[in-house]
């Protein structure tokens, strides 16, 4: 069953009929960086020029520490576990992380324009069930 998709634009919430749904969207929006800054635009421009794996690897190695990259990898692994339906409690116990982290990633995956969901679809085009 397809979810109703309602975009969050310009930090305004549009078209929400349900107060719980609106509150969840507001919470998700409040956790996002305001990309409409000069620095945000520079970062987006830098990432958008990555066009192959070697360049991506080099860029990420230059920009992040080993620990930061390990954290990013772990978040992708957690996203995969969420998408295949692993209970939050099992993810928390297996990974030694808080339910808050799992919940935050889950909210991102349910988002209208989830970059994380799009990336996971790219990584697993046929082999991973991803809900809407």
C-alpha positions in Angstrom: 0.0 0.0 0.0 1.4 3.4 -1.0 1.9 6.0 1.7 0.6 9.5 1.2 3.6 11.6 0.3 3.6 15.1 1.6 6.7 17.3 1.1 8.3 19.4 3.7 9.2 22.6 1.8 10.9 25.8 3.1 10.4 24.5 6.7 6.7 24.7 6.2 4.5 21.6 6.6 1.7 21.3 4.1 -1.3 19.0 3.7 -1.2 17.1 7.0 -4.6 15.9 8.1 -3.6 14.0 11.2 -2.0 15.8 14.2 0.3 12.9 15.0 1.5 12.7 11.4 2.1 16.5 11.5 4.0 16.3 14.8 6.2 13.5 13.4 7.0 15.5 10.3 7.8 18.6 12.4 10.1 16.6 14.6 11.9 15.2 11.5 12.1 18.6 9.9 13.6 20.1 13.1 16.5 17.6 13.0 17.5 18.7 9.5 20.3 21.1 8.7 19.2 24.3 7.0 20.9 23.9 3.6 19.9 27.3 2.4 23.2 28.8 3.6 26.4 29.6 1.7 28.2 26.8 3.5 25.4 24.4 2.9 25.3 25.1 -0.8 29.1 24.6 -1.0 28.9 21.2 0.7 26.0 20.2 -1.6 28.0 21.3 -4.6 31.1 19.4 -3.5 29.1 16.2 -3.0 27.1 16.5 -6.2 30.3 16.4 -8.3 31.2 12.9 -7.1 30.7 10.7 -10.2 32.5 7.5 -9.5 33.6 5.1 -6.7 37.3 6.1 -6.7 36.5 9.8 -6.5 33.9 9.0 -3.8 36.4 7.0 -1.7 39.1 9.6 -2.0 36.7 12.5 -1.2 35.2 10.7 1.9 38.7 9.7 3.1 39.8 13.3 2.8 36.7 14.8 4.5 36.0 12.3 7.3 38.0 10.5 10.0 38.1 6.7 10.0 35.7 6.7 13.0 33.3 9.1 11.3 33.2 6.8 8.2 32.7 3.8 10.4 29.7 5.6 12.0 28.3 6.3 8.5 28.7 2.7 7.5 27.0 1.6 10.7 24.0 3.9 10.0 23.6 2.3 6.6 23.7 -1.1 8.1 21.1 -0.1 10.7 18.9 1.3 7.9 19.2 -2.0 6.1 18.0 -3.8 9.3 15.1 -1.4 9.7 14.1 -1.9 6.1 14.1 -5.7 6.3 11.8 -5.5 9.4 14.2 -6.2 12.2 12.6 -5.2 15.5 14.1 -2.0 17.0 14.9 -3.9 20.3 17.0 -6.5 18.4 18.9 -3.8 16.5 19.7 -1.9 19.7 20.9 -5.0 21.4 22.9 -6.3 18.5 24.6 -2.9 17.8 24.8 -1.5 21.3 23.0 1.7 20.2 20.1 3.6 21.6 16.5 3.3 20.4 16.7 7.0 19.7 19.2 6.4 16.9 17.1 3.6 15.4 14.0 5.7 15.6 15.7 8.7 14.0 16.8 6.6 11.0 13.4 5.0 10.8 11.8 8.4 10.6 14.2 9.4 7.8 13.4 6.2 5.9 9.6 7.1 6.1 10.2 10.6 4.9 8.7 12.0 1.7 12.0 12.8 0.0 14.3 10.4 2.0 17.8 10.6 0.6 18.6 7.6 2.8 15.8 5.5 1.2 16.9 6.6 -2.3 20.5 5.6 -1.5 19.4 2.2 -0.1 17.4 1.6 -3.3 20.5 2.3 -5.3 22.6 -0.1 -3.2 20.0 -2.8 -3.2 18.1 -2.4 -6.5 16.6 -5.9 -6.4 17.6 -7.7 -3.3 16.2 -5.7 -0.3 12.5 -5.1 0.3 12.0 -1.4 0.9 8.6 -0.2 1.9 7.3 3.1 0.5 
